[in-house]
Amino acid sequence: MNEKKMSGDVIFSLRKLALLGAIEQPIKLSAGRFAEDIKSSVQTAARRLQELEREGLAHRRITADGQWIMLTKKGVAQLKIECYEYQELFFSTPRIEVEIAGLLITGLGEGGYYTTLDGYKKQFEEKLGFIPFPGTLNLSLDLLCIVTRKKLDGRKGIEIECFKTENRTFGGAKCFPCKILDDGAEGIKSAVIIPDRTHYPEDILEIISPVYLRGELNLKNGDEIRTRVVI
């Protein structure tokens, strides 16, 4: 992402907080206890927690009986980046293809808005080789395909970076090239897109393409769509 490189001390502190359980819920943590975890002085530990809060990597709430810490979405995302880099370094695996099928459904309409934003369009064109048709093709997955779709979470994919406008910040995503296994889809570029949202539904698969896939392939809600995703 277009953010400054985090120092090793910051990453180390994030990792320790995550191991203490601060990803899923707030944890009660004193500067003294954290100092023991990061092998430093109490003063250094207190400064480190303040820095994480200042950088937007952790929420910190001071109460009468102590302080409560929880990693923010930004903090979790930073840890994921580190995880992907270590995977590439030590556990690099060849790219494979997985097949995911689902039933075509109508989405919430958000994709039509987000795919037209310049901050995303420029990256799609540069990294995927096409500008998407406004909107996404949404597939509802069964339990078996949800398991297959979860394999994408552990893969780096093609990173779509977050960006800021004058009024708000737009989150990042990752994409995976895919093919729609339909006789009329030969040669149509497409990609699965997974937004960097903590509670993004795991039973929905979103696909972008430079063409209006519903019209191009004469699709309607309830049709089964099979895809082959490169991960």
C-alpha positions in Angstrom: 0.0 0.0 0.0 1.0 3.6 -0.4 2.0 4.0 3.2 5.4 4.5 4.8 7.5 1.5 5.5 6.9 0.3 9.1 10.0 -0.1 11.3 11.0 -3.5 12.6 10.1 -2.4 16.1 6.6 -1.5 15.1 6.0 -4.8 13.2 7.5 -6.7 16.2 5.0 -4.9 18.6 2.1 -5.6 16.3 3.0 -9.2 16.1 3.2 -9.5 19.9 -0.2 -7.8 20.4 -1.7 -10.2 17.8 -0.3 -13.2 19.6 -1.8 -11.8 22.9 -5.2 -11.9 21.2 -5.6 -8.2 20.2 -6.9 -9.0 16.7 -10.2 -10.5 17.7 -11.1 -8.4 20.8 -9.7 -5.7 23.1 -7.2 -7.0 25.6 -6.3 -5.4 29.0 -2.5 -4.7 28.9 -0.3 -2.7 31.2 2.9 -1.1 29.9 4.8 -3.3 32.4 3.4 -6.5 31.0 4.0 -5.3 27.4 7.6 -4.4 28.4 8.1 -8.1 29.4 6.7 -9.3 26.1 8.9 -7.1 23.9 11.9 -7.3 26.2 12.3 -3.6 26.8 11.9 -1.0 29.5 8.4 0.1 30.7 9.1 3.6 29.2 9.9 2.1 25.8 6.8 -0.2 25.9 4.6 2.8 26.8 6.0 4.8 23.9 5.6 1.9 21.5 1.9 1.6 22.4 1.4 5.3 21.9 3.2 5.1 18.5 0.9 2.3 17.4 -2.1 4.4 18.4 -0.7 7.5 16.7 -0.1 5.6 13.4 -3.6 4.2 13.4 -2.4 0.7 13.9 -4.1 0.1 17.3 -7.0 1.4 19.3 -6.1 2.3 22.9 -8.7 3.0 25.6 -7.7 4.2 29.0 -10.0 3.3 31.9 -9.9 3.6 35.7 -8.5 0.1 36.0 -6.0 0.1 33.2 -5.8 0.3 29.4 -7.4 -1.8 26.7 -5.7 -2.4 23.3 -7.0 -3.8 20.0 -5.4 -3.8 16.6 -7.2 -1.7 13.9 -8.0 -2.9 10.4 -4.9 -1.0 9.3 -2.8 -2.8 11.9 -4.1 -6.2 10.8 -3.6 -5.4 7.2 0.1 -4.5 7.9 0.6 -7.9 9.6 -0.9 -9.6 6.5 1.5 -7.8 4.3 4.4 -9.1 6.4 2.9 -12.6 6.3 2.6 -12.6 2.5 6.2 -11.4 2.2 7.5 -14.2 4.5 5.4 -16.7 2.6 7.0 -15.6 -0.7 10.4 -15.9 1.0 10.2 -19.2 2.7 7.1 -21.0 1.4 6.8 -19.9 -2.2 4.5 -22.2 -4.1 3.9 -22.4 -7.8 0.7 -20.8 -9.1 -2.1 -23.2 -9.4 -5.7 -23.0 -10.7 -8.7 -23.8 -8.6 -12.3 -24.2 -9.8 -15.0 -22.3 -8.0 -18.7 -22.4 -8.9 -21.7 -20.5 -7.7 -25.2 -19.3 -8.4 -25.6 -15.9 -10.0 -27.2 -13.3 -7.7 -27.9 -9.6 -7.7 -25.3 -7.7 -5.6 -25.9 -4.6 -3.5 -24.9 -2.2 -6.3 -21.7 -1.0 -4.6 -19.5 -2.6 -7.3 -20.9 -0.2 -9.9 -19.7 2.7 -7.9 -16.3 1.5 -6.8 -15.2 0.2 -10.2 -15.7 3.6 -11.7 -13.4 5.5 -9.3 -10.2 6.7 -10.9 -8.1 5.5 -8.0 -9.2 1.9 -8.7 -9.6 2.2 -12.5 -6.0 3.2 -13.1 -4.7 0.3 -11.0 -7.0 -2.2 -12.7 -5.7 -1.1 -16.1 -2.1 -1.2 -15.1 -2.2 -4.4 -13.1 -4.9 -6.5 -14.7 -4.7 -5.1 -18.3 -8.3 -3.9 -18.5 -10.7 -1.3 -17.1 -13.7 -3.1 -15.6 -17.3 -2.6 -16.8 -19.0 -0.8 -14.0 -20.2 -3.4 -11.5 -19.3 -6.9 -10.4 -20.7 -10.3 -11.2 -21.8 -11.8 -7.9 -21.8 -15.6 -7.2 -23.3 -17.2 -4.1 -21.1 -20.2 -3.1 -22.1 -23.4 -1.4 -20.1 -24.8 1.6 -17.7 -26.8 -0.6 -16.8 -23.8 -2.8 -16.5 -21.6 0.3 -13.7 -23.9 1.4 -12.0 -23.5 -2.0 -12.5 -19.8 -2.0 -10.8 -19.5 1.4 -7.6 -20.7 -0.3 -7.4 -17.2 -1.9 -7.1 -15.7 1.6 -3.6 -17.3 2.0 -2.4 -16.1 -1.4 -1.0 -12.7 -2.2 -2.8 -12.1 -5.4 -2.5 -8.9 -7.4 -2.6 -6.0 -4.9 -5.0 -3.1 -5.5 -3.8 -0.3 -3.2 -5.9 1.9 -0.9 -6.1 5.6 -1.8 -7.4 8.8 -0.4 -9.6 11.5 -1.9 -10.4 14.9 -0.4 -13.3 13.4 1.6 -12.5 9.8 2.4 -10.1 6.9 2.3 -10.9 3.9 0.0 -9.7 0.5 1.1 -7.5 -1.9 -0.9 -8.2 -5.3 -2.4 -6.5 -8.2 -4.1 -7.3 -9.7 -7.4 -6.8 -13.1 -9.0 -7.1 -13.6 -12.8 -9.9 -16.1 -13.7 -11.7 -17.7 -16.6 -15.4 -18.2 -16.8 -16.0 -21.7 -18.0 -18.8 -21.0 -20.5 -18.7 -21.6 -24.2 -19.2 -17.9 -25.0 -16.6 -16.7 -22.5 -13.5 -17.8 -24.4 -11.0 -14.9 -24.5 -12.9 -12.6 -22.1 -10.6 -11.3 -19.5 -11.9 -11.4 -15.9 -10.6 -11.4 -12.3 -11.9 -12.3 -8.9 -11.7 -9.3 -6.5 -11.6 -9.6 -2.7 -11.8 -6.3 -0.8 -9.7 -5.8 2.3 -12.6 -5.8 4.6 -12.4 -7.7 7.9 -16.0 -8.9 7.7 -16.3 -9.4 3.9 -18.8 -12.3 3.3 -17.0 -15.5 2.5 -19.9 -17.0 0.7 -19.8 -14.4 -2.1 -17.4 -14.3 -5.0 -17.2 -11.0 -7.0 -15.8 -11.0 -10.6 -14.9 -8.0 -12.7 -14.4 -7.9 -16.4 -14.1 -5.3 -19.2 -17.4 -6.4 -20.6 -21.0 -6.7 -19.3 -20.9 -10.4 -18.5 -24.6 -10.8 -17.9 -25.4 -9.4 -21.4 -22.4 -10.9 -23.1 -23.2 -14.5 -21.9 -27.0 -14.1 -21.6 -26.9 -14.8 -17.9 -29.8 -14.5 -15.4 -30.1 -14.9 -11.6 -29.9 -18.5 -10.5 -27.6 -19.6 -13.3 -24.6 -21.7 -12.2 -21.4 -20.1 -13.1 -18.1 -22.0 -13.0 -14.8 -20.2 -12.8 -11.2 -21.3 -12.9 -9.1 -19.0 -10.7 -5.3 -18.6 -10.9 -3.8 -18.3 -7.4 
